[in-house]
Amino acid sequence: MKLPLKVRIYIFSIVLLAYAAGSLVVFQNTGHSFSWEYMMFWSVLAILTESLVIRLPNGMGLSVGLAITLAALLSHGPVTAMLATGFGFMFRIIHVKETGKVVHILNNDPYKTLFNTAQGILCISISGIFFSLLGGVPGKFDLLLTIMSVVFYTVINSCIMALFFTFLTEGQFISTWIQNLKGLFFNIILVGSMGIILFLAFDSYGAGAVLLFIAPLLLARFAFKQYTDLRETYVDTIKAFNELTEAKDPYTGEHSSRVELYAVGFAKYLKLTNQQIENIRMAAILHDVGKIGIEDDILKKDSGLTDNEYKQIKNHPNIGADIIQNVHFLKDVSRIIRQHHERFDGKGYPENLSGDQICKEAVIVSLADTYDAITSLRAYNKPLSCEDAGAEIAKNAGVQFEPGLAAEFVEYVKQNPEVFKKDAV
């Protein structure tokens, strides 16, 4: 994927800032003792921990490398910590589960290697500068100073990543930054604590003790990896339900893919948070999963439905929501699925909600769902053109849809006609 020009400029800027901050760290610590042996020791551990990074659904990586970085800073100072961090990011070897590939410096995108290495160096360099300015002395533990160094690292790291995703997705910086900071908070507490333990082990018993105490660090990584794998298993299981629905009604699978495309694109256009966009993505994919509980004859019927048959169809949002509501991290998705056939005027189903009782995410999925339905060839209707479909949605603003979102969606369709081509999926 070719990165936009502004993203490449941003990466280049981070590289320059990292070079400047790193140079300042070296200048600031000129004359201080430096051990190549211990620098290599911490670097090898940094490469190991960064190679065990866990990929999150939003594309970010989570590693326990901060513990090594912090221990190196506390034990041997900013220069050692900076070099270990740089080597850790530059020479890590990552197995990508989705593709089965092993990614390293020789086959990775140069932009990715540059950015990851530079942002790591920049974060620890600035933290190291403040560590020295505030009177930090390598080998001498100060809890308050350590906490402040971790805070500096966390704030700078979250800002750099938030700006990157803001430029990449054209989202809102503040909401993206808050979302990233929330995601880092508990990880920082856990990994930062482990970094302090590693330093105390090194300070008391030497390098061998660090190797012994690194086991709990890797265990923490393993536990979190198990959690993320379990999360993926839940999602894969639910998607399997969706494939069963597609087998019953082939239109549903193609329809769900298009609804995902339209809804996610619209959510990004509205500059919603990463979490909202991810919830909308999952809800769009799974919004019709409840049809698995509807009789085949009803789903495939190409004539008018009886009152009893329509009553069964109207229950599919409840069935779908009930299937996934017990999965903790999909509770918000469950709500969207349950509400995606509600109407602004209260005449929808299954709960006859109206107005602000319907969550924004459900309205977005509903708009995408409706747009695809009225522009697709079905046995019971002829497809509308993009212009006519937009006019139909505008006509139902304040009736079926929340007026503001309906108007925004029509404008989004006008501005992005290429997204709404039926061969865009």
Secondary structure as GFF3:
##gff-version 3
##sequence-region A 1 425
A	DSSP	alpha_helix	5	28	.	.	.	ID=ss1
A	DSSP	alpha_helix	36	51	.	.	.	ID=ss2
A	DSSP	beta_strand	54	55	.	.	.	ID=ss3
A	DSSP	beta_strand	61	62	.	.	.	ID=ss4
A	DSSP	alpha_helix	65	76	.	.	.	ID=ss5
A	DSSP	alpha_helix	78	90	.	.	.	ID=ss6
A	DSSP	beta_strand	94	96	.	.	.	ID=ss7
A	DSSP	beta_strand	101	103	.	.	.	ID=ss8
A	DSSP	alpha_helix	110	133	.	.	.	ID=ss9
A	DSSP	alpha_helix	143	169	.	.	.	ID=ss10
A	DSSP	alpha_helix	173	205	.	.	.	ID=ss11
A	DSSP	alpha_helix	207	248	.	.	.	ID=ss12
A	DSSP	alpha_helix	250	269	.	.	.	ID=ss13
A	DSSP	alpha_helix	274	286	.	.	.	ID=ss14
A	DSSP	three_ten_helix	289	293	.	.	.	ID=ss15
A	DSSP	alpha_helix	296	299	.	.	.	ID=ss16
A	DSSP	alpha_helix	307	313	.	.	.	ID=ss17
A	DSSP	alpha_helix	316	324	.	.	.	ID=ss18
A	DSSP	three_ten_helix	328	330	.	.	.	ID=ss19
A	DSSP	alpha_helix	331	339	.	.	.	ID=ss20
A	DSSP	three_ten_helix	355	357	.	.	.	ID=ss21
A	DSSP	alpha_helix	360	374	.	.	.	ID=ss22
A	DSSP	alpha_helix	386	395	.	.	.	ID=ss23
A	DSSP	alpha_helix	403	415	.	.	.	ID=ss24
A	DSSP	three_ten_helix	417	420	.	.	.	ID=ss25
###
